[in-house]
Amino acid sequence: MPEHKSLLIIAVAAVPLVVVGAVLSILLLGSDASATCNPAAGSSSSVSIDPHAVPAGPIAGYSGVQLVNAAYVVTAGRDLGLGARDQTIGVMTAMGESGLTVLDHGDAAGPDSRGLFQQRDNGLWGTYADRMDPYISATNFFKAMMQVGDRESLEPTIIAQRTQHNADPYYYAQFWDAAVAVVDGLSGVSTGLKAGTGDQVCSGGTLVPGAVNDHGWATPGAGPITSRYGMRVDPVSGAFTRLHAGVDLEAGGCGGPIWAAHDGTVSFAGLWSDGGGVIAVDHGSGVVTRYLHMYASGILVRVGDHVSAGQQIARVGDSGNSTACHLHYEVMVDGKNIDPEPFMIAAGITLGQ
Amino acid sequence: MQWPTGVLAATAVGLLLTACSANSGGLSAAPSASSPSATPSATPSASTSGSTAMPKLDQFTPAPNGAVNQDTGETVGAQAVPTWDAASRAAVTAAATTVLTAFARPDLSYDQWWTALEPLLSAQAQLDYAYVDPANVPARAVTGAAQIVDESSAYVAHVQVPTDVGTYTLVLSRVDGSAAWLTERITPPAGAN
């Protein structure tokens, strides 16, 4: 895929620049895979909906004046030059705050909250009339949202929460699918935004289920194997003290699917101290599998999630101690690594195929 | 209020700074010539035990204690393996009560509130909860005993804690058997957000 190749070039070029100055690396956040998995951020992906020509609905359970209000939100976003993903985040937020209804009341935590976005009477969101006006309140929401930096690398619910500062950062994700349906339905445009991604960095792209065998196991990534498990020479001491604690798989290269090897509970998901992405899945019986080198945007699960064998849990990346996109796959028994290849053969899976 | 806008940039710098480390992995054309275990040495049994479809585990040789995982820097054998026992359960319910008590204080200034809350959260949760305005937290008090509702992993606990606005559900995790429980997620009761 050409996008991946160009990203790799950017990433390689970035390395010497980072040594020169950390500031430059902030500009290079795009080397994360997120830039390719979302619609264009600006007006080129912007959608238009005429608030005066909105069908009655229902769409995803919303109808009548709710859909008109959604059209005002989308229009306010377009007028600020925002792309379809940002516009849809506005609709999602208004669904979560008010059900797309201009509320003339607040709630227990904010009795002074008003309107589509439940904006408070604290001077940040304009007059009472502003907060009760669908277009003006949406404009003020978007202006605040535009202060959230690097939105391409953040989940829609996190972008909404960093604008609204509410008490549950993951709250808005449950409204994302309906927001996508309303924006696509009213605009007549397929934005490319996918349901199920309100809590993920990548709003586009597709997830691919892996094949699961009769024992309930799946390969964690496609072959070929590029480096096997085993002891390695410590470059300083010359002794065999360093362990390549897993099997490296090409796994489709940058962005390729990573599958849970077996049913389990996600016990770690995030960045290791060296910046490398790590997911650990606890399968019980003392067995934990680990998946390394994803970018933050390529980690599709959170700690505590229950995953099933063959579920796509991540996208292949090149973070941490890695020189090219690949999957490093580990199997641990009672806290100690074992060679994943014979273990997976015993589970009916031949790695590398 | 001071929102930690530098956090993301710092993360990005960390990602890129480590990208040039040496590694025998990656997309070399052939498996590393330095690998002493180019072929699996054991002849594994294809049989599985019980209904869990788990291979028999005693046929595999664990990595030697003291070996250093070159991808994570961990030392094999250095981490205590967690189990669910009375001490673990007491620790996680205490941790859940402590974090929700610190969280449910909407009258505090942001700085006071965050100073108490931040060390109780996991690294990922610190990134996400840093942007909460405590004035928007609906709960004001923990009103009863915390209860573990999911023990499917000894590294993770789902814990319910009653408050004045209903029952919160928390997810806490620990990185090994001797590590502190840190909070990943604080989910309010439906309708209380």
Interface residues (C-beta under 8 A of the other chain):
Chain A: A11 A14 V15 V18 A22 S25 I26 L28 L29 S31 D32 G96 D107 A108 A109 G110 G149 D150 S153 I158 Q161 R162 Q164 H165 N166 A167 D168 P169 Y170 Y171 H215 G216 W217 I225 T226 S227 R228 Y229 G230 M231 R232 V233 D234 P235 F240 T241 R242 L243 H244 A245 G246 D248 E250 G253 H262 G264 T265 V266 S267 F268 A269 G270 L271 W272 S273 D274 G275 G276 V278 A280 D282 H283 G284 S285 G286 V287 L292 H293 Y295 A296 R302 V303 G304 H306 D318 S319 G320 N321 S322 T323 A324 C325 H326 H328 V333 D334 G335 K336 N337 I338 D339 E341 P342 F343 I345 A346 A347 G348
Chain B: W3 T5 L8 A9 T11 A12 V13 G14 L15 L16 L17 T18 A19 C20 S21 A22 N23 S24 G25 G26 L27 S28 P31 S32 S34 S35 P36 S37 A38 P40 S41 A42 T43 P44 S45 A46 S47 T48 T52 A53 M54 P55 K56 L57 Q59 F60 T61 P62 A63 N65 G66 A67 V68 N69 Q70 D71 T72 G73 V76 G77 Q79 A80 V81 P106 S122 A123 Q124 D128 Y129 Y131 V132 D133 P134 A135 N136 V137 P138 D150 S152 S153 A154 Y155 V156 H158 V165 V171 S173 V175 D176 E184 R185 I186 T187 P188 A192 N193
